[in-house]
Amino acid sequence: MTTYPVSVFIMDVSNSSKENMGGELSNYLQQLEKTISLWTKDIRTTKVIHRSGDELVVISSGYATAYTLAFYISRVWKFNNHKPYFGLSFGDIQNEVHTLNIETWIHPLMKQARHANDLLKQKGQNRSQFNFALDQFYATNYSENNYHLYRSEFELLINTILTLQQHHINQQTNIQSLVCSLFLILQQQNKVGDYIGRSASTISSHMKKGNCEEIIAAFNNIVQVMDSLQTNLDSFSDIKPQTANDHLQNNIKSTINKHIHDYFVINK
């Protein structure tokens, strides 16, 4: 039976009911829905919908796509006091993404993403921004010889890395977080320095003290693992998962760079 590798996230927003944020946040999420479609256009087939006030749901082709989108969203997010958090999952389905009705689609992957999101919601302000659920709502088939036999182990390892990553993120000052986000997009310390009006040595110091390299490395390593898993299961694909994800990230960076002043407002 032909199967298709996909990933899912369900995103909620912290403290969305406070400070009369409803209207502004809803408009922002509607714009984000369009932005995600622009980021993934002609690269990864994606279904995205804003629903239930502060909830965003994404289904996309490729194991690593949902987490890639979630990480970039978290780094360019506008509201510092109302951060997003993501329940995620990935696996294989029997239908291509473009045929799915995201409003009515019922599948263990969607249940897992919801479960992962609910676990974060229960943790309140001490939550991580990302959580994967990979082993719930599935019956294990012990005749399988691929990663599906070890979903529970992969879930534990990925979430452990995410917890350590979140510790570094939480320890960042505002300027360290800004520098790290800009470095993710611009890729060069001198470009970050030029943008915010700081010297290269100052940027380097902010990156080191803010553990920026560790945060981005954790993201890259998780993506690399998911791309590798997909490659091993989908070896006949014309486009390798890593190539597609590199293309996706380059498009995200390019799109943000064209409107960087809208994402990162600097008061020099």
C-alpha positions as CSV (number, residue, x, y, z in Angstrom):
1,M,0.0,0.0,0.0
2,T,1.3,3.4,-0.9
3,T,1.8,5.8,2.0
4,Y,2.7,9.4,2.2
5,P,5.0,11.0,4.8
6,V,3.4,14.0,6.6
7,S,3.7,16.1,9.7
8,V,1.2,17.9,11.8
9,F,1.1,20.7,14.3
10,I,-1.6,22.2,16.4
11,M,-0.6,25.6,17.8
12,D,-2.2,27.6,20.7
13,V,-1.2,30.9,22.2
14,S,-0.3,31.6,25.8
15,N,-2.5,34.0,27.8
16,S,-4.6,34.7,24.7
17,S,-7.7,35.7,26.7
18,K,-5.9,38.4,28.7
19,E,-5.3,42.1,27.9
20,N,-8.1,42.2,25.3
21,M,-5.9,40.5,22.7
22,G,-8.7,38.7,20.9
23,G,-9.1,40.9,17.8
24,E,-5.4,41.8,17.3
25,L,-4.4,38.2,17.8
26,S,-7.1,36.8,15.5
27,N,-6.0,39.2,12.7
28,Y,-2.3,38.2,13.3
29,L,-3.2,34.5,13.0
30,Q,-5.1,35.0,9.8
31,Q,-2.1,36.7,8.3
32,L,0.1,33.9,9.6
33,E,-2.1,31.4,7.8
34,K,-1.3,33.2,4.6
35,T,2.4,33.5,5.4
36,I,2.7,29.7,6.0
37,S,1.1,29.1,2.6
38,L,3.6,31.5,1.0
39,W,6.5,29.8,2.8
40,T,5.6,26.3,1.6
41,K,4.3,27.2,-1.9
42,D,5.6,24.9,-4.6
43,I,7.9,23.2,-2.0
44,R,5.7,21.3,0.4
45,T,2.0,20.6,0.0
46,T,0.4,22.2,3.0
47,K,-3.0,22.6,4.5
48,V,-3.4,25.3,7.2
49,I,-6.4,26.7,9.0
50,H,-6.9,29.2,11.8
51,R,-9.8,28.1,14.0
52,S,-11.1,28.3,17.6
53,G,-9.9,31.8,18.2
54,D,-6.2,31.3,18.9
55,E,-5.6,27.9,17.3
56,L,-3.7,27.2,14.1
57,V,-3.6,23.7,12.5
58,V,-1.1,22.7,9.9
59,I,-0.7,19.4,7.9
60,S,2.2,19.2,5.5
61,S,4.0,16.7,3.4
62,G,7.4,15.6,4.9
63,Y,8.3,14.4,8.4
64,A,10.2,17.6,9.3
65,T,8.0,20.3,7.7
66,A,5.7,21.0,10.6
67,Y,8.5,21.4,13.1
68,T,10.5,23.5,10.7
69,L,7.5,25.9,10.3
70,A,6.9,25.9,14.0
71,F,10.4,26.8,14.9
72,Y,10.6,29.7,12.4
73,I,7.2,30.9,13.6
74,S,8.5,30.9,17.2
75,R,11.5,33.0,16.2
76,V,9.6,35.7,14.4
77,W,6.5,35.8,16.7
78,K,5.2,39.3,17.4
79,F,3.8,39.0,20.9
80,N,6.4,38.4,23.6
81,N,3.8,38.1,26.3
82,H,1.7,35.7,24.4
83,K,4.0,33.0,23.0
84,P,2.8,30.2,20.8
85,Y,3.2,26.5,21.7
86,F,3.0,23.5,19.4
87,G,1.8,20.0,19.7
88,L,3.5,18.0,16.9
89,S,3.5,14.6,15.2
90,F,4.7,13.0,12.1
91,G,4.2,9.7,10.3
92,D,2.5,8.2,7.2
93,I,-1.0,8.4,5.8
94,Q,-2.8,6.7,2.9
95,N,-3.9,9.9,1.2
96,E,-2.0,12.8,-0.4
97,V,-2.1,16.0,1.6
98,H,-3.9,18.0,-1.1
99,T,-6.9,15.6,-1.0
100,L,-7.5,16.1,2.8
101,N,-10.2,18.2,4.3
102,I,-8.4,19.7,7.3
103,E,-11.7,20.4,9.0
104,T,-12.9,16.9,9.0
105,W,-9.8,14.8,8.8
106,I,-9.6,12.1,11.6
107,H,-6.4,10.3,11.9
108,P,-4.0,9.1,14.7
109,L,-1.5,11.8,13.7
110,M,-4.1,14.6,14.4
111,K,-5.0,12.9,17.7
112,Q,-1.3,12.8,18.6
113,A,-0.7,16.4,17.8
114,R,-3.8,17.3,19.9
115,H,-2.5,15.2,22.8
116,A,0.9,16.8,22.6
117,N,-0.7,20.2,22.6
118,D,-2.9,19.3,25.6
119,L,0.1,18.2,27.6
120,L,1.7,21.6,27.0
121,K,-1.5,23.4,27.9
122,Q,-1.7,21.6,31.2
123,K,1.8,22.8,32.2
124,G,0.9,26.4,32.2
125,Q,3.6,29.1,32.1
126,N,6.4,26.5,32.6
127,R,5.7,24.8,29.3
128,S,8.0,24.2,26.5
129,Q,7.1,25.7,23.1
130,F,7.3,22.3,21.3
131,N,6.2,18.8,22.2
132,F,5.9,15.7,20.1
133,A,3.6,12.7,20.5
134,L,4.5,9.8,18.3
135,D,3.3,6.6,20.1
136,Q,-0.3,7.3,21.2
137,F,-3.3,6.0,19.3
138,Y,-1.3,3.6,17.2
139,A,-1.4,-0.2,17.4
140,T,2.2,-1.4,17.2
141,N,2.9,-3.8,14.4
142,Y,5.9,-5.9,15.4
143,S,6.4,-7.2,11.9
144,E,7.5,-3.7,10.9
145,N,11.3,-3.2,10.5
146,N,11.4,0.6,10.5
147,Y,11.3,3.5,12.9
148,H,7.6,2.8,13.7
149,L,8.8,0.0,16.0
150,Y,10.6,2.7,18.1
151,R,8.2,5.5,18.1
152,S,8.2,5.7,21.9
153,E,12.0,5.9,22.0
154,F,12.1,8.6,19.3
155,E,9.4,10.6,21.1
156,L,11.4,10.5,24.4
157,L,14.7,11.5,22.7
158,I,13.2,14.3,20.6
159,N,11.3,15.8,23.5
160,T,14.3,15.6,25.8
161,I,16.3,17.6,23.2
162,L,13.4,20.1,23.0
163,T,13.4,20.5,26.8
164,L,17.1,21.3,26.8
165,Q,16.6,23.7,23.9
166,Q,13.7,25.4,25.8
167,H,15.9,25.9,28.8
168,H,18.4,27.9,26.7
169,I,15.6,29.8,25.1
170,N,14.1,30.7,28.5
171,Q,17.5,32.0,29.7
172,Q,17.9,34.4,26.8
173,T,17.5,38.1,27.4
174,N,15.5,40.1,24.9
175,I,18.6,41.2,23.0
176,Q,20.1,37.7,23.0
177,S,16.8,36.3,21.6
178,L,16.7,39.1,18.9
179,V,20.3,38.4,17.9
180,C,19.6,34.6,17.7
181,S,16.5,35.1,15.6
182,L,18.3,37.5,13.2
183,F,21.2,35.1,12.9
184,L,18.8,32.3,12.0
185,I,17.5,34.4,9.1
186,L,20.6,36.4,8.0
187,Q,23.2,33.6,8.6
188,Q,26.0,36.1,9.2
189,Q,27.0,37.9,12.4
190,N,28.2,41.0,10.5
191,K,24.7,41.3,8.9
192,V,23.1,41.0,12.2
193,G,25.4,43.7,13.6
194,D,24.6,46.0,10.7
195,Y,20.9,45.6,11.1
196,I,20.8,46.4,14.8
197,G,23.7,48.8,14.9
198,R,26.1,46.8,17.0
199,S,29.7,45.6,16.5
200,A,30.6,42.1,15.4
201,S,32.2,41.4,18.8
202,T,29.0,42.5,20.6
203,I,26.9,40.2,18.4
204,S,29.3,37.3,19.0
205,S,29.1,37.9,22.8
206,H,25.2,38.0,22.7
207,M,25.2,34.8,20.7
208,K,27.6,33.0,23.1
209,K,25.9,34.2,26.3
210,G,22.5,33.4,24.8
211,N,23.5,29.9,23.6
212,C,22.3,30.7,20.2
213,E,24.4,28.1,18.4
214,E,23.1,25.4,20.8
215,I,19.5,26.4,20.2
216,I,19.8,26.4,16.4
217,A,21.9,23.1,16.5
218,A,19.1,21.4,18.4
219,F,16.6,22.5,15.7
220,N,18.9,21.4,12.9
221,N,19.7,18.0,14.5
222,I,16.0,17.2,15.1
223,V,15.2,18.1,11.4
224,Q,18.2,16.0,10.3
225,V,16.9,13.0,12.2
226,M,13.4,13.3,10.8
227,D,14.7,13.8,7.2
228,S,16.9,10.7,7.7
229,L,14.0,8.6,8.9
230,Q,11.9,9.7,5.9
231,T,14.7,8.9,3.5
232,N,15.0,5.4,4.8
233,L,11.3,4.8,4.4
234,D,10.8,6.7,1.2
235,S,14.0,5.9,-0.8
236,F,12.3,6.1,-4.2
237,S,11.2,9.7,-3.9
238,D,12.5,12.0,-6.7
239,I,13.4,14.7,-4.2
240,K,15.3,13.8,-1.0
241,P,13.7,15.1,2.2
242,Q,16.8,17.0,3.2
243,T,16.9,18.8,-0.2
244,A,13.2,19.7,0.1
245,N,13.7,21.0,3.7
246,D,16.7,23.0,2.7
247,H,14.6,24.6,-0.1
248,L,11.9,25.3,2.4
249,Q,14.2,26.9,4.9
250,N,15.8,29.0,2.2
251,N,12.4,30.2,1.0
252,I,11.4,31.1,4.6
253,K,14.6,33.1,5.1
254,S,14.3,34.8,1.8
255,T,10.6,35.7,2.4
256,I,11.3,37.1,5.9
257,N,14.4,39.0,4.7
258,K,12.4,40.8,2.1
259,H,10.1,42.2,4.8
260,I,12.6,42.0,7.7
261,H,11.6,45.4,9.1
262,D,8.0,44.1,9.6
263,Y,9.3,41.2,11.7
264,F,12.1,42.9,13.7
265,V,11.5,46.5,14.6
266,I,14.7,48.1,15.8
267,N,14.8,51.4,17.6
268,K,18.3,52.7,17.0
